Amino acid sequence: MPFCSHCGNQVGETQAFCRQCGAAQPIDAKAPGPPPPIARDAFSGISPRTASILCYIPGMGWIAAIIVLAAQRFRHVPAVRFHAFQGLYLFVAWLMNDQVLKWALVPIAHFHLHDLLSLVLLAMSVFMMVKASHDEAYSLPLFGELAHRSMSES
């Protein structure tokens, strides 16, 4: 048991001040300090199901997909990686539709091809969000094949 550096009274090992005189006690270099902060994974609170659903949010899912693919937590979870890749390819289809087909002036039953394809892509995104919420790795035509290929190469 240590003693006070000022008055010599006995103090506890964890006491910062002497009970007798109130003097601050020197900190022992060998005494254990507070434990270091625990590094928390940013994705520790996200379930694989939620991560899969986020990859299909229209317009914003590509951000979640890239984060999921880069996250250490989901590196060895094939279903989540599949949804992330498929969500990225679905986003590329959105981009192509908005940047290329938007300018095609071919109306089909009062809809431009761009509008029709936008509805189809929106329906595919919602459909995949529902499938991912049921933990199903449904493979969309073309996008699913590309996602499987990407998973085998990574």
Secondary structure, 3 states (H helix, E strand, C coil): CCECCCCCCECCCCCCECCCCCCECCCCCCCCCCCCCCCCCCCCCCCHHHHHHHCCCCCCHHHHHHHHHHCCCCCCCHHHHHHHHHHHHHHHHHHHHHHCHHHCCCEECCEEHHHHHHHHHHHHHHHHHHHHHCCCCCCCCCHHHHHHHHHHHC
